Amino acid sequence: MNRSPRIQPCLGVIFLLAAIASIHTQARAGVTITASGGYSITWDGNDGDFFDAANPALAPGNLASSVGTQIQSSFLAASPHNITGNVNDGEYGNISSWIAAEGDATPYIGIDLNGTYDLNAIAWSRDNGNTVSDPPYNNQTDRSLGLYTVQITNELNPAAATAWTTIGTLEYVSNDDTAVGGSFTSYYRHQYDIARNDSGTLLATGVRLLVPGSGFNSITGTAIDELELYGHSPVPTAGLLSWVRGDGDVQTSGATLTQWSDHSGNGNHVTPTTSPPDLVAGAINGLPAVEFGTSIEHANAPVLDSLQDSDYEIFIVARTSDASNQFLTAGPSTPGVGEYELLFNGPAGARFTPSTDNATTDGTHADIFAELGVDGMFSDGRAHIVNTRVQGNEGFLRVVGMENGDTVLNARSSFSTDERLTLGVRGNSLDGFVGEMGEVLIFDHALSETERRQVERYLARKWDAPLNVASQTQGGIAFANQLYNGGAASAHQIDHLNNALYGNTESWLGDNTGGAGGFAGVKFDGAYDISSLAFGRAADGGYDDRAEGTYIFQYTLDDIDTNSSVSVEGANWVDFMTIVYDGTSVDPWLRHQYDFATILGVRAVRVWLSNDLIAIDELEVYGLATIPEPATIALLTAACWMLPRRRAR
């Protein structure tokens, strides 16, 4: 009776995760910080940094002043506190501050970022400088104590009625400035690092600060002279034609999609058809995603005039468990069949047909499409990052960070009219997509490799859609201490281990003498937190031999040189999984994927084989780029306490 391979995980890589409290409170002299569940807020330790008594007292460059627009609940009628832009004009001082109107029961001041940004810090002050031209020629020490609430939104054009998410509160209780530097001087500038606890991106289209009290005559009525936001766009913005996010601005009627709003700023929204998809909360990695059902539900993306006869690039995060052909994008109607088509399954894991108008074969296949992987490879219920592009009139397909050299020439499509690209259905409206889409980005040109990897890594961490970090496309370098016939056989080469091509002619084979097996592996281009790997002897099913034996997988945290890694057999390598294929194993020659407890900071993986007859056509390792450990972040934060501070007044 067939059975699964014997998998023996090593105890050294079984990690126990402790439960984390949903609310974290950080108390320091003068301020009590309470972060909401899933978030962190940390004071950087400075008290009045960037203080300048001269005129003008300038704030550092930040997103609020460079791209933002001030939003507020109300204005005090009196000048100068009623001027739009005071809190993001880049200048400190009472004369350039905001105060809410008298009687405002829920005063707030905020910034519309006019786009989507990954935030990492926020700062504000009541009066952080300018004692020269700012009456009454001294720092204002009032209007700063009380409870502040930091909120973010991912809706476009944020306002009072927008859905806001609280990431934490800060209670200012001290106005002490009697010692050098002060313990915590509430009216001066303070900066706070903000983050998600899962290390994901903290995306926002707007930020607001609910402030204590209201009204000019209130003892606690708050003034803000500058609100600063720090971060960056998680994706390139040049040529970004349309950007829709399941966790972004999605308008629905009940659960049914009415508009998937464009975050690029171009107004290229995805709109519903007669069979619209639904928005489902927590669908992928706990985030909302748009779900396409079995009734050929689909939606319309931007007009194809923007892509006609030109290069372009598209990214999609998608998940399906359906083994039939699954169409993610296509031209809208006949002759839209064969235009801009991207699908899972069929004869390959994924296929991209950019155009039937002009396309010609590149010699790899006698066809006008690019293929990657084997049938069913990407219909495993996991979220996958799919990337298509036309670059220099050549069509490329990339999935989970892998490309394999199969391309299409003359790939620009002349099909456009005034119709729109569709999501979730083929142009004949007979073949659809059953699954979820988390995010779609469309560029009006092909990105650079650096930009492409930036988008991939942003999507991977956000949607828990890890990349194959072992692939050559991601910078992986294959190595081995054995090679059949010294490399004379073109079918069996070391670099076949990670070239994203499957089958016997794209495999690696050891000495093939019937002797002891050696090892083969891949060095990564950096440190990664890995949690899954896949391999096979001939994933296309063309051969069913050369698979039985014992596979011992090892990792190293060392930044090894490739040459030394093949010469050192034991040092610095740690066993983490053993797989035994024998005569009872189910199809051991096919590609199989194995998940394991996450291992942090890995720089290379290799496999020791029990005999030199075993062949491997591809070694895939899935993970996310390693981020600094909390201890490292704490040390960096502590270092801020050692910076020179503003002297006491």
C-alpha positions as CSV (number, residue, x, y, z in Angstrom):
1,M,0.0,0.0,0.0
2,N,1.4,3.4,-1.0
3,R,2.2,5.8,1.8
4,S,3.7,9.2,2.2
5,P,7.5,9.7,2.6
6,R,8.9,9.5,6.1
7,I,9.7,13.0,7.3
8,Q,11.9,13.4,10.4
9,P,12.0,17.0,11.6
10,C,15.0,17.9,13.7
11,L,14.2,19.2,17.2
12,G,16.6,22.1,16.6
13,V,14.1,23.8,14.3
14,I,10.9,23.3,16.2
15,F,10.0,26.7,17.7
16,L,7.4,27.4,20.3
17,L,5.5,30.7,20.0
18,A,4.3,32.4,23.1
19,A,1.0,34.2,23.1
20,I,1.3,37.9,22.8
21,A,-1.0,40.2,24.8
22,S,-3.4,42.2,22.5
23,I,-2.6,45.5,24.2
24,H,0.9,46.7,25.1
25,T,1.5,49.6,27.5
26,Q,4.8,51.4,27.7
27,A,5.2,53.8,30.6
28,R,8.0,56.4,30.6
29,A,8.3,59.6,32.6
30,G,5.9,62.1,31.2
31,V,4.1,59.9,28.7
32,T,2.1,56.6,28.8
33,I,2.0,54.8,25.5
34,T,-0.7,52.1,24.9
35,A,-0.5,50.3,21.6
36,S,-3.6,48.6,20.2
37,G,-3.5,44.9,19.5
38,G,-1.3,44.1,16.5
39,Y,0.6,47.4,16.6
40,S,3.6,48.9,18.4
41,I,4.4,52.5,19.3
42,T,7.8,53.4,20.7
43,W,9.2,56.8,21.7
44,D,12.6,57.4,20.2
45,G,13.8,59.0,23.5
46,N,14.5,62.5,22.3
47,D,12.9,65.5,23.9
48,G,12.6,68.5,21.6
49,D,15.0,67.3,18.9
50,F,15.2,69.7,15.8
51,F,14.5,72.6,18.2
52,D,15.7,75.9,16.8
53,A,15.1,79.3,18.4
54,A,15.8,81.0,15.1
55,N,13.3,82.0,12.4
56,P,12.3,79.9,10.6
57,A,12.5,76.8,12.8
58,L,12.5,74.1,10.2
59,A,11.1,70.5,10.5
60,P,12.9,67.7,8.8
61,G,11.6,66.6,5.4
62,N,8.7,64.1,5.7
63,L,5.7,62.7,3.9
64,A,3.2,65.1,5.5
65,S,5.0,68.2,4.1
66,S,6.1,66.6,0.8
67,V,2.9,64.8,-0.4
68,G,0.3,65.4,2.3
69,T,-2.7,67.7,2.6
70,Q,-3.9,68.9,6.0
71,I,-7.3,67.6,7.2
72,Q,-9.0,68.7,10.4
73,S,-12.3,68.5,12.3
74,S,-12.5,72.3,12.6
75,F,-10.6,75.6,12.9
76,L,-10.4,78.2,15.6
77,A,-11.7,81.3,14.1
78,A,-8.8,83.4,15.2
79,S,-5.7,83.9,13.1
80,P,-3.1,82.4,12.7
81,H,-4.5,79.1,13.9
82,N,-7.1,78.8,11.1
83,I,-4.7,78.5,8.1
84,T,-4.9,75.2,6.2
85,G,-1.4,73.8,5.9
86,N,0.0,75.1,9.2
87,V,0.7,71.6,10.5
88,N,2.6,70.4,7.4
89,D,4.3,73.6,6.2
90,G,7.7,72.4,7.5
91,E,8.0,75.2,10.1
92,Y,7.7,74.9,13.9
93,G,6.2,77.6,16.1
94,N,3.0,78.8,17.7
95,I,2.4,81.3,14.9
96,S,2.2,78.3,12.4
97,S,0.0,76.0,14.5
98,W,-3.6,74.6,14.4
99,I,-6.2,74.8,17.2
100,A,-9.8,73.4,16.9
101,A,-12.9,75.5,17.1
102,E,-14.6,76.2,20.4
103,G,-17.2,73.5,21.1
104,D,-15.6,70.9,18.9
105,A,-16.4,67.7,20.9
106,T,-14.1,65.4,18.9
107,P,-11.2,67.5,17.7
108,Y,-8.6,66.0,15.3
109,I,-5.8,67.1,13.0
110,G,-4.6,64.8,10.3
111,I,-2.9,64.3,6.9
112,D,-4.3,63.0,3.7
113,L,-1.3,61.4,2.1
114,N,-2.8,61.5,-1.4
115,G,-1.6,58.0,-2.0
116,T,-0.6,54.8,-0.2
117,Y,2.5,54.7,2.0
118,D,4.2,52.3,4.3
119,L,4.6,54.3,7.5
120,N,7.3,53.8,10.2
121,A,7.2,56.9,12.4
122,I,5.1,59.9,13.5
123,A,6.1,63.1,15.2
124,W,4.3,66.2,16.5
125,S,4.7,69.2,18.8
126,R,2.8,72.0,20.3
127,D,5.7,74.6,19.9
128,N,9.1,73.3,18.9
129,G,10.9,76.5,18.2
130,N,11.1,80.0,16.8
131,T,11.5,82.5,19.7
132,V,12.5,85.3,17.3
133,S,9.4,86.3,15.3
134,D,6.8,84.2,17.0
135,P,4.9,86.3,19.6
136,P,5.1,86.4,22.5
137,Y,8.7,85.5,21.7
138,N,9.0,82.5,23.8
139,N,8.0,78.8,23.6
140,Q,4.3,78.2,24.4
141,T,4.1,75.7,27.2
142,D,0.3,75.2,27.4
143,R,-2.2,73.2,25.3
144,S,-0.2,70.0,25.2
145,L,-1.3,67.7,28.1
146,G,-3.8,65.0,27.8
147,L,-4.7,61.9,25.8
148,Y,-3.7,61.6,22.1
149,T,-5.1,58.9,19.8
150,V,-3.2,57.9,16.6
151,Q,-5.4,56.5,13.8
152,I,-4.8,55.4,10.2
153,T,-7.1,54.8,7.3
154,N,-6.8,53.1,3.9
155,E,-9.7,54.8,2.3
156,L,-9.2,57.4,-0.3
157,N,-10.0,61.1,0.5
158,P,-10.1,60.5,4.3
159,A,-12.5,62.6,6.3
160,A,-14.5,62.4,9.6
161,A,-16.8,59.7,8.2
162,T,-14.0,57.6,7.0
163,A,-13.3,54.2,8.7
164,W,-10.4,54.9,11.0
165,T,-8.2,52.3,12.8
166,T,-6.7,53.1,16.1
167,I,-3.1,52.0,16.5
168,G,-2.6,53.4,20.0
169,T,-2.9,56.2,22.5
170,L,-0.3,58.4,24.2
171,E,-1.1,60.3,27.4
172,Y,1.0,63.3,28.1
173,V,1.2,63.9,31.8
174,S,4.4,65.8,32.3
175,N,5.5,69.3,31.4
176,D,8.9,69.1,33.1
177,D,11.7,71.1,31.6
178,T,13.7,71.9,34.7
179,A,16.7,69.6,33.9
180,V,19.0,69.5,30.9
181,G,17.0,67.8,28.2
182,G,14.0,67.5,30.5
183,S,12.4,64.2,31.4
184,F,9.5,64.7,29.0
185,T,8.6,68.2,27.8
186,S,5.1,67.9,26.4
187,Y,5.1,71.0,24.2
188,Y,8.3,70.0,22.3
189,R,8.6,67.7,19.4
190,H,8.6,63.9,20.1
191,Q,9.0,61.2,17.5
192,Y,7.5,57.7,17.8
193,D,8.3,54.5,15.8
194,I,5.1,52.8,14.6
195,A,4.8,49.3,13.3
196,R,2.7,46.2,12.9
197,N,3.7,43.4,15.3
198,D,3.7,40.9,12.5
199,S,6.5,42.9,10.7
200,G,4.2,43.6,7.8
201,T,3.8,46.9,6.1
202,L,1.8,49.6,8.0
203,L,-0.1,50.9,5.0
204,A,-2.1,54.1,5.2
205,T,-3.7,56.7,2.9
206,G,-4.2,59.0,5.8
207,V,-3.3,59.6,9.5
208,R,-5.1,61.6,12.1
209,L,-4.5,62.6,15.7
210,L,-7.4,62.8,18.0
211,V,-6.3,65.6,20.4
212,P,-7.3,66.4,24.0
213,G,-10.0,69.0,24.7
214,S,-11.2,71.7,22.4
215,G,-11.9,75.4,22.2
216,F,-9.7,78.5,22.7
217,N,-10.8,79.0,26.3
218,S,-10.4,75.4,27.4
219,I,-7.6,74.7,29.8
220,T,-6.7,71.5,27.8
221,G,-7.5,72.9,24.3
222,T,-4.7,71.5,22.2
223,A,-2.4,73.2,19.7
224,I,-0.3,71.4,17.1
225,D,2.4,73.3,15.2
226,E,3.6,70.4,13.1
227,L,2.5,66.9,12.4
228,E,5.2,64.8,10.7
229,L,4.9,61.3,9.0
230,Y,7.8,59.1,7.9
231,G,7.8,56.2,5.6
232,H,7.9,55.4,1.9
233,S,5.8,54.1,-1.0
234,P,6.0,50.3,-0.8
235,V,6.0,50.1,-4.6
236,P,7.4,52.3,-7.5
237,T,4.9,55.0,-8.3
238,A,6.3,56.2,-11.7
239,G,4.0,54.8,-14.4
240,L,1.7,53.1,-11.9
241,L,-1.5,53.0,-13.9
242,S,-3.8,51.2,-11.4
243,W,-3.4,49.8,-7.9
244,V,-6.2,48.0,-6.2
245,R,-5.9,46.3,-2.8
246,G,-8.3,44.0,-0.9
247,D,-7.3,45.9,2.3
248,G,-7.7,49.2,0.6
249,D,-10.7,51.3,-0.5
250,V,-13.2,48.7,-1.6
251,Q,-16.8,49.8,-2.0
252,T,-19.6,47.2,-1.7
253,S,-23.3,46.7,-1.5
254,G,-23.5,44.1,1.2
255,A,-20.6,41.9,0.3
256,T,-21.0,42.5,-3.5
257,L,-18.3,44.6,-5.1
258,T,-19.5,48.0,-6.5
259,Q,-16.0,49.6,-6.9
260,W,-12.5,48.5,-6.2
261,S,-10.9,51.9,-5.9
262,D,-7.6,52.7,-7.5
263,H,-4.8,53.8,-5.1
264,S,-2.5,55.0,-7.9
265,G,-4.2,58.4,-8.0
266,N,-5.3,58.0,-11.6
267,G,-8.9,57.1,-10.9
268,N,-8.6,53.8,-12.8
269,H,-10.9,51.9,-10.6
270,V,-12.0,48.3,-11.1
271,T,-15.7,48.2,-11.7
272,P,-18.2,45.4,-11.5
273,T,-20.0,43.6,-14.4
274,T,-23.3,41.8,-14.5
275,S,-21.7,39.0,-12.4
276,P,-19.6,40.9,-9.8
277,P,-17.4,39.2,-7.3
278,D,-17.6,39.7,-3.5
279,L,-15.3,41.2,-0.8
280,V,-14.5,38.6,1.9
281,A,-13.0,39.6,5.2
282,G,-9.9,37.8,6.3
283,A,-9.7,35.8,3.1
284,I,-5.9,35.8,2.6
285,N,-3.5,36.1,5.6
286,G,-6.2,37.7,7.7
287,L,-6.7,40.5,5.1
288,P,-9.8,41.1,3.0
289,A,-9.7,39.9,-0.6
290,V,-12.0,39.9,-3.6
291,E,-13.6,36.5,-4.1
292,F,-14.5,35.2,-7.6
293,G,-17.1,32.4,-7.6
294,T,-18.2,29.6,-9.9
295,S,-20.7,31.7,-11.9
296,I,-17.9,33.4,-14.0
297,E,-17.8,36.4,-11.7
298,H,-15.5,39.1,-13.0
299,A,-14.6,42.8,-13.0
300,N,-13.3,45.4,-15.4
301,A,-9.8,46.9,-14.9
302,P,-8.4,50.0,-16.8
303,V,-9.0,50.7,-20.4
304,L,-6.7,48.8,-22.8
305,D,-5.8,52.0,-24.6
306,S,-3.2,52.5,-21.9
307,L,-1.5,49.1,-22.8
308,Q,-2.0,49.0,-26.5
309,D,1.1,48.6,-28.6
310,S,3.3,49.3,-25.7
311,D,5.3,47.6,-22.9
312,Y,3.5,47.1,-19.6
313,E,3.7,45.1,-16.3
314,I,1.1,43.5,-14.1
315,F,1.3,41.9,-10.6
316,I,-1.5,39.9,-9.1
317,V,-1.8,38.1,-5.7
318,A,-4.2,35.2,-6.3
319,R,-5.2,32.0,-4.6
320,T,-7.2,29.0,-5.9
321,S,-7.6,25.3,-5.1
322,D,-9.4,24.6,-8.4
323,A,-7.5,22.3,-10.7
324,S,-9.3,23.4,-13.9
325,N,-8.1,26.3,-16.1
326,Q,-8.2,29.5,-14.0
327,F,-8.1,32.8,-16.0
328,L,-6.8,35.8,-14.0
329,T,-6.6,38.4,-16.7
330,A,-7.7,38.6,-20.4
331,G,-8.9,40.9,-23.1
332,P,-12.6,41.7,-22.6
333,S,-14.3,40.0,-25.6
334,T,-13.7,38.3,-28.9
335,P,-11.2,38.9,-30.4
336,G,-10.0,39.4,-26.8
337,V,-9.3,35.7,-26.6
338,G,-5.6,35.3,-26.6
339,E,-4.9,38.9,-25.6
340,Y,-3.4,39.8,-22.2
341,E,-4.3,36.3,-21.1
342,L,-3.0,34.8,-17.9
343,L,-4.1,31.5,-16.5
344,F,-3.2,28.8,-14.0
345,N,-3.2,25.1,-14.9
346,G,-3.8,23.5,-18.3
347,P,-0.6,22.1,-19.7
348,A,1.6,24.1,-17.2
349,G,1.5,25.7,-13.8
350,A,0.8,29.1,-15.4
351,R,0.6,30.4,-19.0
352,F,0.8,33.9,-20.4
353,T,-0.5,34.7,-23.9
354,P,0.1,38.4,-24.4
355,S,-1.2,38.7,-28.0
356,T,-2.4,36.7,-31.0
357,D,-2.0,39.6,-33.3
358,N,1.7,39.8,-33.8
359,A,3.4,37.3,-31.5
360,T,5.9,34.7,-32.7
361,T,7.7,31.9,-31.0
362,D,11.1,32.5,-29.3
363,G,12.3,29.1,-30.3
364,T,11.8,27.6,-26.8
365,H,8.3,26.4,-27.8
366,A,6.5,26.5,-31.1
367,D,3.8,28.7,-29.6
368,I,2.9,32.2,-28.8
369,F,2.7,31.9,-25.0
370,A,5.1,31.6,-22.1
371,E,4.8,28.8,-19.5
372,L,6.1,28.2,-16.1
373,G,5.9,25.2,-13.8
374,V,3.8,22.0,-14.0
375,D,0.0,21.6,-14.0
376,G,-1.6,22.2,-10.6
377,M,1.6,23.7,-9.1
378,F,-0.1,27.0,-8.3
379,S,-3.6,25.7,-7.5
380,D,-2.6,24.5,-4.1
381,G,-4.7,26.8,-2.0
382,R,-1.7,29.1,-1.2
383,A,-1.5,32.8,-2.2
384,H,0.9,33.3,-5.1
385,I,2.4,36.3,-6.7
386,V,1.9,36.3,-10.4
387,N,3.8,38.7,-12.7
388,T,3.4,39.3,-16.4
389,R,5.2,41.9,-18.5
390,V,6.0,43.0,-22.0
391,Q,9.5,44.4,-22.1
392,G,11.1,45.5,-25.3
393,N,8.1,43.9,-27.1
394,E,9.0,40.5,-25.5
395,G,6.5,38.8,-23.2
396,F,7.7,37.3,-19.8
397,L,5.9,35.2,-17.1
398,R,7.1,35.1,-13.5
399,V,5.4,33.3,-10.6
400,V,6.6,33.2,-6.9
401,G,9.7,35.1,-8.0
402,M,10.7,32.6,-10.7
403,E,11.3,33.1,-14.4
404,N,12.6,30.3,-16.7
405,G,13.6,31.9,-20.0
406,D,10.4,30.9,-21.9
407,T,9.3,34.1,-23.6
408,V,7.2,35.4,-26.4
409,L,8.4,37.7,-29.2
410,N,6.4,40.6,-30.7
411,A,4.2,40.5,-27.6
412,R,2.7,44.0,-27.7
413,S,-1.0,43.8,-28.4
414,S,-2.8,45.9,-30.9
415,F,-6.2,45.0,-29.5
416,S,-7.7,47.8,-27.5
417,T,-10.7,49.8,-28.8
418,D,-12.1,51.6,-25.7
419,E,-12.7,48.3,-23.9
420,R,-11.2,47.3,-20.6
421,L,-9.0,44.6,-19.3
422,T,-11.0,42.0,-17.4
423,L,-10.1,40.3,-14.1
424,G,-11.4,36.8,-13.4
425,V,-12.7,35.7,-16.9
426,R,-11.5,34.9,-20.4
427,G,-12.6,37.0,-23.3
428,N,-15.1,34.4,-24.4
429,S,-16.9,34.7,-21.0
430,L,-17.0,30.9,-20.7
431,D,-13.8,30.3,-18.6
432,G,-13.4,32.1,-15.3
433,F,-11.5,32.1,-12.1
434,V,-12.6,30.5,-8.8
435,G,-10.6,31.9,-5.9
436,E,-9.5,35.2,-4.4
437,M,-7.4,38.1,-5.5
438,G,-5.7,40.2,-2.8
439,E,-4.0,42.9,-4.9
440,V,-3.5,44.0,-8.5
441,L,-0.9,46.5,-9.8
442,I,-0.7,47.6,-13.4
443,F,2.2,49.6,-14.8
444,D,2.4,51.3,-18.2
445,H,6.0,50.1,-18.7
446,A,8.3,47.3,-17.7
447,L,10.0,47.8,-14.3
448,S,13.7,47.4,-13.6
449,E,14.7,44.2,-11.8
450,T,15.3,46.1,-8.6
451,E,11.8,47.6,-8.8
452,R,10.3,44.3,-9.7
453,R,11.8,42.6,-6.6
454,Q,10.6,45.6,-4.5
455,V,7.0,44.9,-5.5
456,E,7.4,41.1,-5.0
457,R,8.9,41.4,-1.5
458,Y,6.2,43.9,-0.5
459,L,3.4,41.6,-1.7
460,A,5.1,38.5,-0.2
461,R,5.3,39.8,3.3
462,K,1.9,41.4,3.3
463,W,-0.1,38.4,1.9
464,D,2.1,35.6,3.2
465,A,2.9,34.6,-0.3
466,P,6.6,33.6,0.0
467,L,8.9,33.8,-2.9
468,N,11.2,31.0,-4.1
469,V,14.3,32.7,-2.7
470,A,16.5,29.9,-4.2
471,S,15.7,30.7,-7.8
472,Q,18.2,32.4,-10.1
473,T,15.8,35.2,-10.6
474,Q,16.0,36.0,-6.9
475,G,19.8,35.8,-6.9
476,G,20.2,32.2,-5.8
477,I,23.5,30.4,-6.7
478,A,23.5,26.6,-7.0
479,F,26.4,24.5,-5.8
480,A,27.2,20.7,-5.5
481,N,30.1,18.5,-4.8
482,Q,29.2,15.9,-7.5
483,L,28.2,16.2,-11.1
484,Y,27.5,13.5,-13.6
485,N,30.2,13.0,-16.2
486,G,32.0,16.1,-15.1
487,G,29.3,18.3,-16.6
488,A,29.6,16.8,-20.1
489,A,26.0,15.9,-20.2
490,S,24.0,19.0,-21.1
491,A,20.8,17.6,-19.4
492,H,22.5,17.5,-16.0
493,Q,24.1,20.7,-14.8
494,I,24.5,22.3,-11.4
495,D,22.7,25.5,-12.4
496,H,19.7,23.4,-13.4
497,L,18.9,23.1,-9.6
498,N,17.4,26.6,-9.6
499,N,16.6,27.7,-13.2
500,A,12.8,27.3,-12.9
501,L,12.7,24.6,-15.6
502,Y,11.4,21.1,-14.9
503,G,12.1,17.7,-16.3
504,N,15.0,15.3,-16.8
505,T,16.8,17.6,-19.4
506,E,16.8,20.4,-16.8
507,S,18.1,18.4,-13.8
508,W,21.2,17.9,-11.7
509,L,22.7,14.4,-11.2
510,G,25.5,13.2,-9.0
511,D,28.3,10.9,-10.0
512,N,25.9,8.1,-11.1
513,T,28.3,5.3,-10.2
514,G,26.2,3.6,-7.6
515,G,28.4,5.0,-4.8
516,A,27.8,7.3,-1.9
517,G,25.8,10.4,-2.5
518,G,27.0,13.9,-2.3
519,F,25.3,17.2,-1.7
520,A,23.7,19.9,-3.7
521,G,22.2,23.2,-2.6
522,V,21.6,26.9,-3.2
523,K,23.2,29.9,-1.6
524,F,20.8,32.9,-1.3
525,D,21.5,36.5,-2.0
526,G,20.9,37.4,1.6
527,A,19.3,36.2,4.9
528,Y,15.8,34.8,4.7
529,D,13.2,33.3,7.1
530,I,12.3,30.1,5.4
531,S,9.3,27.9,6.0
532,S,8.8,25.6,3.0
533,L,10.7,23.8,0.3
534,A,9.9,21.7,-2.8
535,F,11.8,19.4,-5.0
536,G,11.4,16.6,-7.5
537,R,13.3,14.3,-9.8
538,A,11.1,15.1,-12.9
539,A,8.2,17.2,-12.1
540,D,6.8,16.9,-15.6
541,G,6.4,13.1,-15.0
542,G,8.7,12.2,-17.8
543,Y,10.8,9.9,-15.7
544,D,10.0,7.9,-12.6
545,D,13.5,6.7,-11.6
546,R,16.4,8.2,-9.7
547,A,14.2,9.3,-6.7
548,E,14.4,6.6,-4.0
549,G,16.8,7.2,-1.1
550,T,17.3,9.4,1.9
551,Y,17.4,13.2,1.7
552,I,18.9,15.1,4.6
553,F,18.2,18.8,4.4
554,Q,20.6,21.3,6.1
555,Y,20.7,25.1,6.5
556,T,23.4,27.6,7.5
557,L,23.2,31.0,8.9
558,D,26.7,31.9,7.7
559,D,27.3,34.2,4.8
560,I,29.4,31.6,3.1
561,D,31.4,31.8,-0.1
562,T,30.0,29.4,-2.6
563,N,33.4,27.7,-3.2
564,S,34.1,27.1,0.5
565,S,30.5,25.8,1.0
566,V,31.2,22.9,-1.3
567,S,34.5,22.0,0.3
568,V,33.3,22.1,3.9
569,E,31.2,19.0,4.7
570,G,30.2,19.4,8.3
571,A,31.0,22.8,9.8
572,N,28.2,25.5,10.1
573,W,25.5,23.3,8.7
574,V,22.4,22.2,10.7
575,D,20.1,19.3,9.9
576,F,16.4,20.4,9.8
577,M,14.5,17.7,7.9
578,T,15.0,14.2,6.6
579,I,12.9,12.6,3.9
580,V,13.0,9.0,3.0
581,Y,11.6,7.8,-0.4
582,D,11.3,4.1,-0.7
583,G,9.3,1.6,-2.8
584,T,6.1,2.4,-0.8
585,S,6.3,6.2,-1.3
586,V,3.7,7.9,-3.5
587,D,5.2,9.1,-6.8
588,P,8.6,10.2,-5.3
589,W,9.8,11.4,-8.7
590,L,7.2,14.2,-8.9
591,R,7.5,17.6,-7.2
592,H,6.4,17.6,-3.6
593,Q,6.3,20.6,-1.2
594,Y,7.0,20.4,2.5
595,D,6.3,23.0,5.2
596,F,8.2,23.3,8.4
597,A,8.5,25.6,11.4
598,T,10.1,28.9,10.2
599,I,13.9,29.1,10.5
600,L,15.2,32.6,10.8
601,G,18.2,34.2,9.0
602,V,19.1,31.3,6.6
603,R,21.6,32.1,3.9
604,A,21.9,28.7,2.2
605,V,20.2,25.3,2.1
606,R,21.6,22.0,0.8
607,V,20.6,18.4,0.7
608,W,22.8,15.3,1.4
609,L,21.7,12.3,-0.6
610,S,22.2,8.6,0.4
611,N,23.3,7.6,-3.1
612,D,24.7,9.2,-6.2
613,L,22.0,7.9,-8.5
614,I,19.4,10.5,-7.3
615,A,18.5,13.3,-9.7
616,I,16.9,16.6,-8.8
617,D,15.3,18.9,-11.4
618,E,14.6,21.9,-9.1
619,L,15.2,22.8,-5.5
620,E,12.8,25.5,-4.4
621,V,13.0,27.2,-1.0
622,Y,10.2,29.6,0.1
623,G,10.7,32.4,2.5
624,L,10.7,36.1,3.3
625,A,13.6,38.5,3.7
626,T,14.9,38.5,7.3
627,I,14.1,41.7,9.3
628,P,16.1,42.9,12.3
629,E,15.4,40.9,15.5
630,P,13.4,42.8,18.2
631,A,16.6,42.9,20.3
632,T,18.4,44.7,17.5
633,I,15.6,47.2,17.2
634,A,15.7,47.8,20.9
635,L,19.4,48.5,20.8
636,L,18.9,50.9,18.0
637,T,16.2,52.6,20.0
638,A,18.3,52.7,23.1
639,A,21.1,54.3,21.1
640,C,18.8,57.3,20.4
641,W,18.8,58.1,24.2
642,M,22.6,58.7,23.9
643,L,22.1,61.5,21.2
644,P,22.8,65.1,22.3
645,R,19.6,66.7,23.5
646,R,18.3,70.2,23.5
647,R,19.4,72.1,26.5
648,A,16.8,73.2,29.0
649,R,15.4,76.7,28.6
